[in-house]
Amino acid sequence: MEENKIRETIEHFGITTRSGNGEELILITRNVDEAKRRQLELRAAKSEILAYIHAREEEEKRKRDEIEKQFENGTLPIEVREITHFSSALDSVVTENEIVGDTASLSRLMGIQYNGYYTDLPPGKYPISVLPAWQKMHAKKLDLEAKFREARETGKRVLISKQTEECKGEEEECSVDIVYTFAMPDGTVKTERIHTY
C-alpha cells in the first residue's frame, strides 16, 4: 500500500495502536462498520500501517528533540509580530508586539499556558535567547552547573538555595522551617529542613 493510501486509511478509520496479548494491535475509532466490511484488507495492511505510525512517531520525536536542543542553546527561532486587537479591559483598540514560536517552549519559558506573550522588541525574527525570561532561566542553569562543579571538585556540599516554609514537624512550638538545598559531590541534590522555635 502506498504511503498516501496508508495515511488516508489511518485518518479515515481513526487508527491508533495498543499492546495486547504480547502483540501490537491497531484500534479502529471511526467508521467501525466499514472497517468490519474491509477487515481482510486492514489485516493485510497491518504491518504497513504500524510501520507508518512508528515512522511518524519517530519523526515527531526527532523534531521535538531538535526543538529542545535549540531551546537549550538559545537558537530556537521566534518571531515578533505586531497585532492590533480590541481590549475590553482598556475599552479601546490596542497594538502590541506578540511573540510567536513553538507554543510548548514558550509556555515552558513563561511558566504559564500560552494565550499570547508580548514584548517590547520590534517586529522581526529572533533567537529565543533575546527574551529576558530565557536569559534569566539560562543564568540559573549556569549557576546551578557551577555549584555542582564546585561540589564535585571540592568534595563538599554547596548551597543551592535557602528558603522558609510552613513547619512540617510534629513540634507544637515550630511555626516555620528553614529549608536548605545542597548540590552534593556525587551529583545529587540534598534537602535539609531545620525547625525554628
C-alpha positions, -999 to 999 in steps of 0.1 A, spaced: 0 0 0 14 34 -9 22 60 18 -7 84 9 -32 55 10 -19 43 44 -22 79 58 -57 82 44 -67 48 58 -53 58 93 -72 91 92 -104 76 78 -107 49 104 -91 69 133 -65 42 137 -44 42 169 -22 15 184 -22 -5 216 -4 -35 231 -24 -66 240 -17 -103 244 20 -96 238 15 -80 204 8 -46 190 -28 -40 179 -44 -14 157 -76 1 171 -104 15 149 -121 45 164 -142 58 134 -162 42 107 -163 9 125 -190 -7 103 -170 0 72 -138 -14 89 -157 -46 96 -165 -50 59 -129 -42 50 -114 -64 78 -93 -86 55 -78 -56 37 -70 -39 70 -54 -71 84 -32 -75 53 -21 -38 57 -15 -40 95 23 -42 93 25 -13 68 1 7 90 21 1 121 54 9 103 39 42 91 26 51 126 61 43 141 79 63 114 56 93 121 62 89 159 100 87 154 99 118 131 78 137 157 103 127 185 132 138 163 115 172 157 108 176 195 144 167 203 157 193 178 134 219 193 145 210 228 182 213 217 175 247 201 156 259 232 185 249 255 212 266 234 191 297 227 188 293 189 151 284 187 136 308 163 108 331 174 90 359 156 76 391 169 45 403 151 26 435 155 -10 427 162 -40 451 167 -69 439 188 -97 453 209 -90 453 246 -122 451 267 -101 460 298 -90 492 282 -121 496 261 -101 505 231 -81 492 202 -45 482 212 -15 475 191 11 451 207 41 431 197 33 394 201 59 366 204 52 337 180 71 304 181 69 269 194 40 270 218 53 243 242 87 260 245 71 295 251 47 280 277 77 263 295 97 295 294 70 319 305 56 295 331 20 298 320 -2 283 293 0 302 261 -26 328 253 -4 354 238 30 366 250 40 402 244 73 420 242 89 454 237 110 440 209 102 455 174 86 431 149 111 407 133 127 373 136 149 365 166 165 336 185 147 328 218 178 339 237 169 376 232 140 372 256 147 382 292 129 352 306 153 329 286 183 348 298 172 345 334 165 308 330 199 303 313 217 322 341 201 300 367 211 269 348 247 281 345 248 290 382 234 255 392 260 238 370 288 259 386 276 248 421 276 211 411 311 215 396 323 232 428 308 203 449 324 177 427 358 194 427 359 202 465 342 171 477 319 193 498 283 201 495 274 236 481 243 256 490 219 260 461 191 277 480 177 286 514 141 294 519 114 293 546 83 271 545 55 263 569 66 238 596 61 202 587 73 188 620 54 173 650 66 200 674 38 224 685 61 254 690 75 253 655 59 276 630 85 280 603 111 256 588 143 268 571 148 246 540 184 243 527 190 227 493 226 215 485 245 203 455 263 171 466 297 159 453 281 128 438 257 150 416 226 145 437 205 172 454 200 170 492 174 190 512 177 197 549 148 211 569 156 230 602 127 237 626 127 272 642 111 279 675 
